[in-house]
Amino acid sequence: SSRAWQGCARAKDCLAFLFIVMALSFVQGAAPSVPNALTGDLHGTEFLHPTPQSKVALRGNVASASSPCGTLGAAVGAAVAATATATAVRRRCRKSSAAVAARPSTAFVGVSAPEAVAPRVSEFLRGARMAMCAGAPLPEGRKLRVAVIGGGPGGACCAETLAKGGIETYLIERKLDNCKPCGGAIPLCMLDEFDLPTDIVDRKVRKMTMISPTNKEVQIGQTLKDDEFIGMVRREVMDSYLRERAAESGCHLINGLFMSMTSPEQKDEPYVLTYNDFGDDEGNARKGVKKTLEVDVVIGADGANSRVAKEIKAGDYEYAIAFQERMRIPEEKMDYYKERAEMYVGEDVSPDFYAWVFPKCDHVAVGTGTVVDKKGIQMYQQGIRDRAKNRIQGGEILRVEAHPIPEHPRPWRVRDRATLIGDAAGYVTKCSGEGIYFAAKSGRMCAESIVERSENGTRMINDRDLFDYINKFDAKYGPTYIVLDALQRLFYTSDAARESFVDLCEERYVQQVTFDSYLYKTVQGNNPVGDVALLGK
């Protein structure tokens, strides 16, 4: 019967959600032990230059239980198992539907494991191995020179941390007033973690409305405390603040366009960067003045179309197209969005993602994204205009923006003394499309590794030192990317699945897990009582 069918569909989505959340809880609980294994005993070993027999690329594979990545491998296995179980439940309930083709798990290349774990060494030997990994001392009076290409949240946070750590730092940004097409949502924890003032936040969203394909509306936010919110920012405001703070910390801020670089031929030779300096009064303000810069390390923070990634042959990746219109709507309609954001799902607004109406200071951002049908992006943008027309009618379009968004990390993120962070590395989550926090976090983690390994800029570094950041980032956040990819493939495949997804969002327990995970970047544990209650519904 129809009622029995609906009950079966409801049960399978509850099961799927619980399996995936439990997997995420497990992998995040296991992750803290991984950095210890990666960095505690393996400095200066073959870990970062494995033999072909020992290399595990984590492209859907599971590391040996006896390897330092065994915990992470088991975590990946758990996530894959959760996805498989969820798919099995779906197939039992919907035998008439075609199975969704399985895709390889998100690749986190650069994390490799030897065949066995070396026994724990003494503190003395550990320190000795760290010294072996560090490069030669630099001449007296000279500091390690690092160029960060791209001045978004990742590049700016990276440059600030480097400059504070004693590194001679150059930050090259081509457009200092850049308005990147971005929803602009940041988690609450980012304000404290990155010491951001609340006045850069345009809106404090405490209500989220989820709209299903049949236009059923579910209000989310009932679990938020009075002091909890999702921050909505304009990228031109936040990015400018972060760049200025980096400059105040001692970073050399260059308004220029990175063109190319010559890689070193000898071990400690510098990279030679070529860029057009727009800040030089002698040049054409549009074309700039061609200049060169010698540095020891290059960090690509220049987005999805990264030129640094092309220079180091980091490989290609699949990407989505995000399209957004900034729209000023009548004041009475703007009041509705004072503390509210909207997310729309359905084939009419995106075949594999969601559409949004996010509030800004005096306007709203209306947009959508897709990876499987990039040519149809205009059609999906019209879809969100139609779905939200009653609330944005009479609006004036202020700006139209479009930008590629990476779907998974690049095959290579380190090459010699060059590395990638943020969108350039591919650090945007599936399902939610979040990238700001992870860009800033990857930039800071990368800089911290360089400062530590170079002993505050007094020694040369190499690719092993840069892999230190890659390993730590993958251990901490890799499982999150994998599980969110599973959620997207589960709930964004058909309107029936999207409808069930919105239904699930009515549950207080689902809202609690979702908001806690987003706001604080950690799953707040599984509540067995909540699990059972959800299944009972």
Secondary structure, 3 states (H helix, E strand, C coil): CHHHHHHHHHHHHHHHHHHHHHHHHHHHHHCCHHHHHHHHCCCCCHHHCCCCCCCCCCCCCCCCCCCCCHHHHHHHHHHHHHHHHHHHHHHHHCCCCCCCCCCCCCCCCCCCCCCCCCCCCCHHHHHHHHHHHCCCECCCCCCCEEEEECCCHHHHHHHHHHHHCCCEEEEEECCCCCCCCCCCEECHHHHHHCCCCHHHCCEEECEEEEECCCCCEEEECCCCCCCCCEEECCHHHHHHHHHHHHHHCCCEEEEEEEEEEECCCCCCCCEEEEEEECCCCCCECCCEEEEEEEECEEEECCCCCCHHHHHCCCCCCCEEEEEEEEEECCHHHHHHHCCEEEEECCCCCCCCCCEEEEECCCCEEEEEEECCCHHHHHHHHHHHHHHCHHHHCCCEEEEEEEEEEECCCCCCCEECCEEECHHHHCCCCCCCCCCHHHHHHHHHHHHHHHHHHCCCCCECCCHHHHHHHHHHHHHHHHHHHHHHHHHHHHHCCCHHHHHHHHHHCCCHHHHHHHHHHHHHCCCCCCCHHHHHHHHHC
